[in-house]
Amino acid sequence: MQGLGAHQIAGMVRQRRAKAQAVMCDFLDRTERLEPRLNSYAWLDAEGALAAAAEIDRRVDAGEDPGPLAGVPVSVKDLIAVAGLPLTFGSRQFAHNVAAQDAPSVQRVRAAGGCIVGKTTTSELGSKAVGDSPLTGTTANPWRAGYTSGGSSAGAAAGVAAGLVPLALGTDGGGSIRIPASFCGLVGIKGSFGRVPVWPASATPGLAHVAPLARTAREAILLFDAIAGSHASDPASMQLTSWHWREIRGATPGLRIGWCEDFEYGWADPEVKAATRQAAQVLCAALGTQPRRWAGLREDPAFAWSTEFYAGIAARLGVAEAARADVEAQLDPLLARQIQHVRALGDQGRRDAQLQRARCAREIQGIFERFDLLLMPATPVTAFPAGRNAPAAYPGTGAVEWSYFTYPFNLSGNPAASFPVGLSCAGLPIGLQLVVRIGAEELLFNALLALEAALPTPRLTEPQTASALLP
């Protein structure tokens, strides 16, 4: 079953050609073999997953249609609430926290027939772009033993890439879906801000998204479709029009596509530039248009992003002054330093950050007056050795500043996706990022599907997985 996609599994279950319980047992058997070296789960709920699969089988046998995700195993990042399961945020500060009810996205997965398998690992409070936390340890990249899966949706990406589940729910507050998608050879989609409801409220409510990860664009879109739409619990989700899209095949004359291989303030690996440049040419040919160069963003909004993000995490921790040193001593050291830095900024520093965010959003929306679709690398480098917070090319940087292609679009609220376009000479995946104007997910999805039809995507083979994950 691991070789089948979510569409195929759901189709077989709905047509009574496979039992959801048999599907789940197959994926759980694989998890038992690979998880000890992968470390993708913070909490595996095998009993709950099998019970959910049994309920799907009962409904099918009764003549019901459970929905488009019928019997499909789905993992959920440990920043998203699943009723009755731990909600630890990857932090020792919340090690005993248990969710009282499902997040809207989880409710919608269940309503569509999906079966929740467990909670996947995250960096502490989603605070950095690699896959380790003081609570759960390091999550491996199934492409290469000893390398990071990226973060903060580390376990989500590692589990899908290794074939433990076909679909995963993650979050993205600065690239946390797109970075691990790029590092693990997956498709990750962040919608317009508010397109997918976020509840309970995120520690970083102006940046956070719930988002899907899958091996293919069509499967990522399937999960996105299931979870998108307004919900009363999240006011931001009520500000967008109702959700629907239609697939458009073939050329799209007049589409204005902008391409850049670097921003003015960054550096990208030549292999990454070459692979994403070639993929951009392939996509433009498939859509019947020519790419136009654009210079990339002029001002690095890292200060705006980090100030808002870490101020939110500091507030979530909510520690009294007297206990602050004791709590910070238990945090990831990088997270503790970032929180201390933000606390030292004062009111003027926070106002400066707000102004920089406004400039960033204004610059990006201005770019979409000239272009309909932007293409660029998803990450400037491929996966690097675990145990580092940043690649060797970016010594001394903070949590995500090295991934400078992703966080600007959290500040601006634009839909963005990472798509796998090839492998480096070292055999590690390379991701292309596609970005569209706010509300234009239909264009993003059709571009992803066109790219998927035109470009072979890298896939892990069983020998590769065994080499990376089995003793």
TORTI-510417 format. One record per residue: residue in three letters; x, y, z of N, C-alpha, C in turn. Coordinates in steps of 0.1 Angstrom, whole numbers, plus 2048, in hexadecimal, padded with zeros to 3 digits. Layout:
<atoms>
ALAXYZXYZXYZ/...
</atoms>
This chain:
<atoms>
MET8087F480080080080080880D800/GLN81580C80581D81880682081E7F8/GLY81F8167EE82281B7E08168227DB/LEU80A8227E17FE8287DC7FD8367E2/GLY7F783F7DA7F484C7DF7E784D7E6/ALA7E48597EB7D885B7F37CB8597EA/HIS7CC85E7DE7C085D7D47BE84E7D2/GLN7C88467D07C68387CD7C18307D9/ILE7C68337E57C282C7F17B38307F3/ALA7AF83C7F37A18407F579883A7EB/GLY79C83A7DF7948347D47928257D7/MET79C81E7DB79B80F7DD79280D7E9/VAL7938157F478B81380077C8167FC/ARG77A8217F576C8257F276581B7E9/GLN76D8147E076880B7D77687FC7DC/ARG76C7FB7E976C7EE7F07777E57EA/ARG7817EA7E478C7E27DF7977E17E9/ALA7967E87F47A07E77FF7997EB80C/LYS79D7E58177987E88247A17F382A/ALA79B7FD8307A28088377AB802842/GLN7A67F88497AE7F28547BB7EB84E/ALA7B97E48437C57DE83D7CF7E8838/VAL7CA7F38337D37FE82E7DB80383B/MET7D38068457DA80B8517E4802857/CYS7E17F58577EA7EB85D7F77EB855/ASP7F67ED8488027ED83F80B7F9842/PHE80580484480D81084781280F855/LEU80B80A85E81080986C81C7FF86D/ASP81B7F48648267EA8648337F185F/ARG8317FA85583D80185084280B85A/THR83981186183D81A86C845813876/GLU84180787A8488008848567FC880/ARG8587FA8738667F786E86F80386D/LEU86A80E86987281A865873825870/GLU86882687886783188287383188C/PRO87882689188382789B88F830896/ARG89282F88989D83788489884587E/LEU88B84587A88685287488285C87F/ASN87C85888987786089486E86B88F/SER86486788785A87188284E87488A/TYR84B86B89483F86C89C8438718AA/ALA83C87B8AF83C87E8BD8338758C5/TRP8288718BE81E8688C58178608BA/LEU8198538BA81284A8B08068448B7/ASP7FA8478B07ED8428B67E88368AD/ALA7EF82B8AE7EB8208A57DD81B8A9/GLU7DA81A8B57CC8168B97C281F8B4/GLY7C382C8B57BA8358AF7B98358A0/ALA7C483389A7C583288B7BD826886/LEU7BF81A88D7B880E8897A980F88B/ALA7A581689679781889979182188F/ALA79882B88B79283488079182D873/ALA79B82487079A81C86378E813864/ALA78C80C87078080387177380B86F/GLU77281787476681F872764822863/ILE76F82585C76E82784D76881A846/ASP76E80F84A76980284475A800847/ARG75680385474880185773F80A84F/ARG74381684C73B82084473A81B836/VAL74581783074581282273C806821/ASP73D7FC82B7357F082A7267F482C/ALA7237FF83271580483471080C828/GLY71980D81E715814812718823812/GLU71F82881C72283681C72F839815/ASP73184581173D84A80B744852816/PRO74F84E81B75685582675D862822/GLY75F86381576587081077286E808/PRO7788798037838787FA790873800/LEU79187280E79C86D81479985F81B/ALA78F85881678B84C81C79684281F/GLY79984082C7A38368307B183A82F/VAL7B484782B7C284B8297C884F836/PRO7D38498397DB84C8467E085B844/VAL7DE86384F7E387184F7EA87385C/SER7F587985C7FC87D8687F988C86B/VAL7FB8908777F889E87B8048A3884/LYS8098AF8808148B58878108B8895/ASP81A8B789E8188BA8AC8178C98B0/LEU8128D18A780E8DE8AA7FF8E08A7/ILE7F88D58A37EA8D589F7E38CB8A9/ALA7D78D08AD7D08C88B87C98BC8B2/VAL7CA8B18B87C38A58B57BD8A08C3/ALA7B08A08C47A989D8D07AF8908D7/GLY7B28918E47B78868EB7C58828EA/LEU7CD8898E17DB8868DE7E38918E4/PRO7F088F8E77F98998EC7FA8A58E2/LEU7FB8B18E77FD8BD8DF8098C48E6/THR8158BF8E38218C48EB8298CF8E4/PHE8268D28D882D8DC8D083C8D98D0/GLY8408CD8D284E8C98D28568CF8DE/SER84F8D28E88568DA8F48538D3901/ARG85E8D290985D8CD9168538D591F/GLN8518E291B8488EA9238398E5922/PHE8368DE9178298D99158288CA914/ALA8328C391A8338B59188278AD91D/HIS81F8B29268138AB92B8068B1926/ASN8078BA91C7FA8C09167F38B690D/VAL7E68B590E7DE8AD9067D38B5900/ALA7D08B48F37C68BB8EC7B88B78F0/ALA7AF8C08F37A18BD8F77998BA8EB/GLN79C8C18DF7938BF8D379C8C08C7/ASP7968BC8BC79D8BD8AF79E8CB8AA/ALA7A98CE8A37AA8DA89B7A08D988F/PRO79C8E488A7938E487E7998DB873/SER7A68DD8707AC8D58657AB8C6868/VAL7AD8C28747AC8B487879D8AF877/GLN7948B787B7868B48797838B186B/ARG7888BA8627858B985478C8AC84D/VAL7988A985279E89C84E795891851/ARG79089085D78888586277B88585A/ALA77589185776889285076A88D841/ALA77688E83C77988A82E77D87B82E/GLY77D87483978086683A78E86383D/GLY79786D8407A586A8447A6864852/CYS7B085C8547B38558617BF85B867/ILE7BE8618737CA8678797D285D880/VAL7DF85D87C7E98528817F085788D/GLY7F386388F7FB86889A800876898/LYS80887B8A280D8888A281C88889E/THR82089089582E89089083689B896/THR84389989684D8A189D84E8AF897/THR8528B889F8548C689B8608CB8A3/SER8678D589D8708DD8A68688E48B1/GLU86F8E88BC8688ED8C785F8F98C3/LEU8528F88C58489028C284A9078B4/GLY84E8FE8AB85090189D85A90C89A/SER86490D8A386C9198A387891989A/LYS87C90E89388790E88A88590587E/ALA88E90687488B9008688928F2866/VAL8968EC87189C8DF8718948D687B/GLY8978C987B88D8BF8818928BA88E/ASP8948C28988978BC8A58918C58B0/SER88F8BF8BB8898C68C788E8BF8D4/PRO88F8C78DF8938C18EB88A8B58F0/LEU87D8B68EC8748AC8F187589F8E9/THR8768A08DB8748948D38818908CC/GLY88C8978CD8988948C78998988B8/THR8A18918B08A38948A289B88B899/THR89489188F88E88A885897889879/ALA89887C8738A187A86889B87D85B/ASN8A488085189F8818438A087483D/PRO89586E83789686183189F860825/TRP8A286C81F8AB86C8148BA869817/ARG8BE86D8238CC86C8278CD86B836/ALA8D386083B8D585E8498DD86984F/GLY8DA86F85A8E28798618DF88785C/TYR8D58898538D289684D8C489A853/THR8C28A88538B68AD8588AB8AB84E/SER89F8A98538938A984B88E8B7848/GLY8938C184E88E8CF84D8838D0858/GLY87E8DC85A8748DF86486D8EB861/SER8638EE8698618E78758588DA874/SER8518D88688498CD8668518C1863/ALA85A8BD86C8658B386A85F8A5868/GLY8588A1872852893872848892867/ALA84089C86483689B85983D89884C/ALA84889F84984F89D83C85689083C/ALA85D88D84786588084785B874846/GLY85087584C84786984C84186783E/VAL83D87283783887182A84386C820/ALA84F87282185986E81885D85F81A/ALA85D85A82686084C829855842826/GLY84984782383E83F82083683A82C/LEU83784183883083D844821841843/VAL81F84C83C81185183981185782B/PRO80685782480585E81780486E819/LEU7FE8728247FB8808257FE885834/ALA8028928358058978428008A5843/LEU7FB8A984F7F78B68528038BC85A/GLY8088C88558128CF85C80E8DE85E/THR8178E68628158F48638208FC85C/ASP81E90885982891185282791F857/GLY83092386083093186583C93985F/GLY845932858850939852857931847/GLY85092684485691C83A85590E83F/SER84E90B84A84F8FF8518488F3849/ILE8418F683F83D8EB8368468EB82A/ARG8498F68248518F781885F8F2819/ILE8658F58258738F28278758E2828/PRO86D8DB83186F8CD83186A8C6824/ALA8608CC81D85C8C78108688C7806/SER86F8D280687B8D37FE8858C9801/PHE8888C880E8938BF81388F8B0811/CYS8828AD81187E89F81187889B803/GLY8788A37F98738A07EC86489F7EB/LEU85D8A87F284E8A77F38488B47ED/VAL83A8B47ED8338C07E982C8C57F6/GLY82F8D27F98298D88058228E5801/ILE8168E780580E8F380080A8FC80C/LYS80E90880C8099128157FF91B80E/GLY7F291C8127E892480B7E993280F/SER7DF93A80A7DE94880E7DC94881D/PHE7E19538247DF9548327D0953835/GLY7CC94A83E7BE9488427B693E839/ARG7BC93982F7B592F8267B292382E/VAL7BB91E8367B891383F7B891884D/PRO7AD9158547AC91B8627B691586B/VAL7BB91E8747C591A87E7BE91C88C/TRP7BC9108937B79118A17BB9048A8/PRO7BF9048B47C090F8BD7C991A8B7/ALA7C89268BC7CF9318B67DE92E8B7/SER7E59318AC7F492F8AC7FB9398B5/ALA8079368BA80F9408C181394B8B8/THR8129498AB8169538A180A955897/PRO7FF95B89C7F395B8947F4962887/GLY7FD96C8867FE97387980696D86F/LEU80C96187281595A86881194C865/ALA80994586E80793786E7FD932864/HIS80092685E7F791F8557F7910859/VAL7EC90A8577EC8FB8577EC8F7848/ALA7F58ED8457F88EA8377FB8DC835/PRO7F98D78287FB8C88258088C581F/LEU80D8B98228198B381B8158A6815/ALA81A8A48098178978028228957F8/ARG8228897F282D8857E882A88C7DB/THR81D88F7D881A8957CB8128A17CD/ALA8118A97C28098B57C37FA8B27C4/ARG7F68A87BC7E88A47BC7E38A07CA/GLU7EC8997D17E88947DF7E98A07E9/ALA7F28A97E77F38B47F07E68BD7EF/ILE7E28BE7E27D68C67DF7CA8BF7E5/LEU7C98B27E47BE8AA7EA7BD8AD7F9/LEU7C88AD8007C78B080E7C48BF811/PHE7C98C88097C68D680A7B88D9808/ASP7B28D27FE7A38D47FB79B8D0807/ALA7A08C580E7988C08197988C9825/ILE7A38D18277A48D98347A18E7832/ALA7A18EC82579F8FB8237918FF825/GLY78F90C827782912829781919836/SER77892383777692B84377192284F/HIS77492785B76F92186776E92C872/ALA76392B87A76093688376B93788E/SER77392D89077D92D89B789936897/ASP78B93988A79794188579294C87D/PRO79295888378D96487B79496786E/ALA7A196386D7A89668617A295D855/SER79D95185979794984E78A94E849/MET78495785077795C84C778968842/GLN78496C840786978837788975828/LEU78A96882578B96381777E95E812/THR77D95F80577195A7FE77194B7FF/SER7659457FC7649367FE76D92F7F4/TRP7719237F877C91C7F27779137E7/HIS77C9157DB77A90B7D078490D7C5/TRP7879037BD7919057B278D8FA7A7/ARG7928FD79B7908F379079D8F1789/GLU79F8E57857AC8E277E7AB8E676F/ILE7B68ED76B7B88F175D7C48EB758/ARG7C28E374D7CE8DC7467D38E473A/GLY7E08E27387E58E872B7EB8F672D/ALA7ED8FC7227F390A7227EA914728/THR7F091E72D7E992A7337EF93672D/PRO7EB93A7217F194671A7EF952723/GLY7FA95A7227F99677297FD967738/LEU80095B73D80495974B81296074D/ARG81396975781F970759827969764/ILE83296276183A95B76A84796276D/GLY84A96477985796A77D860960783/TRP86C96078087695778588295E78B/CYS88695A79789395E79C89A9527A3/GLU8A79537A38AF9487A98B594C7B6/ASP8B39597BA8B995E7C78B396B7CA/PHE8B396F7D78AF97C7DB8BB9847DD/GLU8BA9917DD8C599A7DE8CE9987EB/TYR8C79937F58CE9928028D2983806/GLY8D197A7FC8D496C7FF8DE9657F6/TRP8E09597F98E99507F18E39437EF/ALA8E293D7E38DD9307E18E79277DA/ASP8E791A7DD8F09117D88EF9107C8/PRO8F990F7C18F890F7B28F09037AD/GLU8F18F77B48E98EC7B08DA8EF7B1/VAL8D68F57BC8C88F97BE8C49037B4/LYS8CC90D7B18C89167A68C690F799/ALA8CF9067958CE9007888C28F7787/ALA8BF8EF7918B38E67918A68EE791/THR8A58F979989990079989790978C/ARG8A390D7868A291577A89D90C76F/GLN8A28FF76E89D8F676488E8F3766/ALA88A8F177287C8EE7758738F9771/ALA87790677387091177086E912760/GLN87890E75987790E74A86D903746/VAL86E8F774C8648ED7498568F174C/LEU8538F77578468FB75A841906751/CYS84990F74D84591A744842914736/ALA84A90A7328479047258398FD726/ALA8378F673182A8EF73281E8F8732/LEU82090473881590E73881591772C/GLY81E91672381E91D71782292C719/THR82B92E72183093C72383F93C726/GLN84594872785394A72A855950738/PRO85F94B73F86195274C86895F74A/ARG86596875386D975753874976760/ARG88097B75F88997C76B884988774/TRP88498678188299178B88D98F795/ALA89199A79B89D99B7A389B9957B1/GLY88F9917B588D98C7C388A9987CC/LEU8889957D988599F7E28919A77E5/ARG88F9B47E889A9BD7EB89E9BD7F9/GLU8959BD8028979BE8118949B1818/ASP89E9AC81F89C9A08278939A3833/PRO88699D83487D99F83F87F99684B/ALA88C99184C88E98785788B98E865/PHE88F99A86788C9A187387D9A1877/ALA8759A586D8679A586F862998872/TRP86698E86B86198086D86597B87B/SER87297C87E87797688B87197E897/THR86F98B8968699928A185B98E8A4/GLU85398D89984598989B84497A8A0/PHE84C97289A84B96489D8509618AC/TYR85B9668B08609628BD85996A8C8/ALA8549768C584C97D8CF83F9748D2/GLY83A96E8C782E9668C98319598D1/ILE83D9538CF8409488D784394B8E5/ALA84A9578E784C95B8F583F95D8FD/ALA8359638F68289658FC8219578FF/ARG82394E8F581D9408F882393A904/LEU83093B90683693591283193C91E/GLY82E94991E82795092982E94F936/VAL83B95093784294D94384395994B/ALA841958958843963962852966962/GLU85597396586397796586B96F96F/ALA86696B97A86E96498487295697F/ALA86995097786C942972873942964/ARG87594D95E87994E95088694694E/ALA89094895689D94295489C933955/ASP89492E95E89291F95F88C919953/VAL88292094E87B91B94288491C936/GLU88B92793489392992889E91F928/ALA8A391A9338AD9109348A990392F/GLN89C90192E8968F49298938F591A/LEU89390191489090290689B8FF8FD/ASP8988FC8F08A38FC8E68AB9088E7/PRO8B99078E88C19128EA8BF91D8E0/LEU8BD91A8D38BB9248C98AE92B8CC/LEU8A49248CF89792B8D28989348DE/ALA89F9308E98A19388F48A99458F1/ARG8B39448E88BA9508E48B195A8DC/GLN8A99548D38A095C8CB8969648D3/ILE89095D8DD8879638E688D96E8EE/GLN89996C8F38A09768FB8A39828F2/HIS8A79808E58A998B8DC89D9938DA/VAL89198D8D88859948D588099C8E2/ARG8829968ED87E99D8FA8879AA8FB/ALA8939AA8F689C9B58F88999C08EE/LEU8909BE8E488E9C88DA8879D48DF/GLY87D9D28E78759DE8EC86A9E18E2/ASP8629EB8E58579F08DD85B9F58CF/GLN8669FC8CF86BA028C286F9F78B8/GLY8769ED8BE87A9E28B586E9DA8AF/ARG8649D98B78589D28B28519DA8A8/ARG8519E78AA84A9F08A08529F0893/ASP8609EF8948689EE8888659E1880/ALA8639D78888609CA8818529CB87A/GLN8489D188083B9D287983D9DA86D/LEU8459E586D8479ED86184E9E5856/GLN8589DD85A85F9D58508559CA84A/ARG84C9C58528439BB84D83A9C2842/ALA8359CE84582D9D683C8349D882F/ARG8419DC8308499DE82384A9D181B/CYS84C9C682284E9B981B8419B6814/ALA8369B781B8299B38158269BD809/ARG8299C980A8279D37FF8309D07F3/GLU83C9CC7F68459C97EB8409BC7E3/ILE83C9B27EB8379A67E582A9A87DD/GLN8219AF7E28149B17DB8179B97CF/GLY8219C27CF8259CA7C382A9C17B8/ILE8329B77BC8379AE7B282C9A77AB/PHE8219A47B281699D7AB80D9A67A2/GLU8119B37A180B9BB7978129B978A/ARG81E9B378A8259B077E8259A177A/PHE82399978482498A782817983788/ASP81497878280996F78880F964790/LEU81B95F78D821954794830956795/LEU8359547A18449567A384A9487A6/LEU8569467A085D93A7A286B93D7A8/MET8709347B187D9367B788092A7BF/PRO88C9287C388F91C7CC88691C7D9/ALA8839117DD87C9107EA8859127F6/THR89190D7F589C90F7FF8A99117F7/PRO8B29197FD8BE91C7F68C89107F5/VAL8C69067FE8CF8FB7FF8C68EE800/THR8CD8E27FE8C68D68018C88D2810/ALA8C38C78148C48C38228D28C2826/PHE8D58C58338E28C58388E38BD845/PRO8EF8BA84A8F08B18558E78B5861/ALA8E18AC8688D98AE8748E28B387F/GLY8DC8BA8888E48BF8948E88CE892/ARG8E68D38868E98E18838DB8E9882/ASN8DB8F58858CF8FE8848CF905876/ALA8DA90586F8DB90B8628E690485A/PRO8E590584D8EF8FF8448FD906846/ALA9078FF84291590484491791183C/ALA90F91383291192082A90B92C831/TYR90492983C8FE934844901933853/PRO90E93485691293386490D93F86C/GLY90993C8789059478818F794D87F/THR8EF9488758E294D8738D894887D/GLY8CD94E87E8C29498878BB93D882/ALA8AF93C8878A79308858A392D876/VAL89F93886F89A9368618A0940857/GLU8A994985B8AD9538528B494D846/TRP8BA9418478C193B83C8B7937831/SER8AA9348358A093082C89893C827/TYR89F94682189995381E88F953813/PHE88D94880C883948802875946807/THR87494181486693D81985F947821/TYR86694C82C85F954836859961831/PRO85E96882685897482184997281E/PHE84696681983896381482F95F820/ASN83495D82C82C95D83882896B83C/LEU83297483B82F98283E825988835/SER82598482881C98A81F80F98381D/GLY80E97682280296E8217FF968814/ASN80996780A8079617FD8079527FD/PRO7FF94B7F580193D7F380E9397ED/ALA81492F7F282192A7ED82291B7EF/ALA82A9157E682B9067E783A9027E3/SER83E8F77E884B8F17E48488E57DD/PHE84F8E37D184E8D77C985B8D27C6/PRO85D8C47C786A8BE7C486E8BE7B5/VAL8798C37B287D8C47A488A8BD7A0/GLY8908B57A989C8AE7A68A48AB7B2/LEU8B08A57AF8B98A17BA8C78A87B8/SER8CD8AB7C28DB8B07C28E58A57BE/CYS8F18A87BB8FB89E7B98FD8947C4/ALA8FA8997D08FA8917DC8EE8887DE/GLY8E488A7D58D88827D68CD8877DF/LEU8CE8947E28C489A7EB8BA8A37E3/PRO8AD8A37E88A38AA7E08A58B97DF/ILE8A08BF7D48A08CD7D28928D27D0/GLY88D8DD7D687F8E17D587E8EF7CD/LEU8748F07C58708FC7BF8659037C6/GLN86590F7C985A9167D085291E7C5/LEU84591C7C683B9237BD83392C7C6/VAL8319397C382A9437CB82094A7C2/VAL81494D7C780A9547BF80495F7C8/ARG7FC9677C27F59727CA7EB96C7D3/ILE7E89747DE7DF9707E87D196C7E1/GLY7CC9607E57BF95B7E07C09537D3/ALA7CC9527CD7CE94B7C07D393D7C1/GLU7CD9357CB7D19277CC7CE91F7BF/GLU7C39237B87C091B7AC7CC91C7A2/LEU7D29277A07DE9287977E992079D/LEU7EC9217AA7F69197B07F490B7AE/PHE7E99067B07E68F77AF7E88F37A0/ASN7E38FB7977E48F77897F38F7784/ALA7FA90178A8099017868108F578C/LEU80C8F17988128E579E80F8D8796/LEU8028D77927FE8CC78A8058CB77D/ALA8078D777680E8D876A81C8D476B/LEU8238D87768318D57798328C677B/GLU8288C07838298B27868278AA779/ALA81F8AE77081D8A77638298A875A/ALA8318B375B83C8B57528498B1757/LEU84B8AF7648588AD76A8588A0773/PRO86189777086188B779866890787/THR86088B79286489079F86B8857A6/PRO8758887AE87D87E7B58758767BF/ARG8778697C08718617CA87B8587D1/LEU8798567DE88184D7E587E83E7E1/THR8898367DF8878287DC8888207E9/GLU8838147E988480C7F689280A7FA/PRO89C8077F18A98067F58AF8127FC/GLN8AB81E7F68B082B7FC8AA82C80A/THR89D82980C89782B81989E821823/ALA8A081581F8A680B8278B480F82B/SER8BC8148228C98198258CA82482F/ALA8C082D82E8C08398378BA835845/LEU8B182C8458A982A8528AA81D859/LEU8AF8138528AF8068588BD80385D/PRO8BF7FC8698CC7FA86E8D47F1865/
</atoms>
